[in-house]
Amino acid sequence: QVQVVESGGGLVQPGGSLRLSCLVSGDTIRNYHMSWYRQAPGKERESVAEISSGGSSSNYVDSVKGRFTISRDNAKNTAYLQMNSLKPEDTAVYYCNAIRFRGYWGQGTQVTVSS
């Protein structure tokens, strides 16, 4: 059974940084497309960043381009989201999605950007 666990969220001041981790167990992520999503209160879940199985291709929503970086370490079965220059509007629950034939979601990690 594939399980996805996010970690690394927390409270940070505007302009600060956080690194989220997404640990997958139950299978190797080598063949998985990995994505990060977020959902703010009262809003729909949106895709933030995605990375191909080999790590050679990544995409970002316009609002985070130049500030967020998605990466993966297949040897550690982990994907990451480095978030810099955080803004209050980045406040949301962040979810990791591992996709191979179907998507597997984690429980999410809260990111709050506030002074």
N, C-alpha and C positions, 0 to 999 in steps of 0.2 A: 504494500500500500504506500503510495507516494504521499509524503507529508511536506508541507511548506511552512516554515517558521520565520517571521520577520523579527528584527530587533534593531535597536539603535535610535529609536525615536526619543523625544523628550521636549523640554522647554528650552528655547534659545532666543536670544535677543535679535532684533532685526540686524542684518548684516553678518550674522554668525553662520556657523557651519555645522552640519551633522553628516554622519555616514550611516546609511541604513544597510543592513545585511539581510540576505534571504538565503537561509540554509534549507536545502532539499534533502530529504532522506527517502529511502525505499527504491531508489534508482539513481543511475548516474545522469547528471544534467548535460552530459556531452552532446546529446541529441535534442535538447530542449531549447526552444525559443523562450527567452526570459523577458518579462515586462514588469514595469512598476506602474501602478495606478494610484490615484488618490481620490478621496471623497470628502468634501467639506460639508459641514452641516447644511441641510436644505438644498444640496446640489447633487447632481448626478455624478457617478463615478467616471473619472476621465483617465485616459492613458497619458502617462507622463513621459515614459522612456521605454525603449525596447532595444534588445540586442540579439543578434543572430546566434545560432548555436555555436558557431566557430569564433564568434567575437569580432568578426571583420566588419560588420555592418551595425550601425545603431541609428536610432531616430528619436527625436524629442518633440514634445509639444512646444509651440513657439514661445510660450510664456516662461519656459525654463532654459531655453537655449543660451549657451554661454555661461550658465550658472550651475547646472546639474551635469553630472557625468555618470553614465551607467557602465559597469564593467562586470567581468565574471572571472572566477577562478575555478575551472572545471575540476582541477585536482582536489579542491576543497568542497566541491559541490555547492558553491556559494556564488550568488550574484550580489552586487553592491550598487548603491546609489549615493554618490558623493554630492552633497547639496551645499553650495556656497552662496554667499550674498543673499541669505534668506530674507524673505519679505513676509509681512503679516498675511498676505493673501496665499502664502504657501501652507498655511495652517490647514491640516486635514489628517485623516487617517490614511496611511500609505499601505498599499497592498502589493504583494508580489504574486505574479502569475507565471507558472511554469507550464509551457504548452508542448505536448507531443501527443498527437492524435486527439487529445482533449486537454482542457485547462485545469490546473490545480491551483487553488487559492490558499493563501495563508489567512491568519486571523486579523492581520493588520497591526500597525504600530502608529501611535499617535505622535504627530509632530505639531507643536505649538510655537508660533513665532510671535513673541510679544515682549514689550518693554515693561 
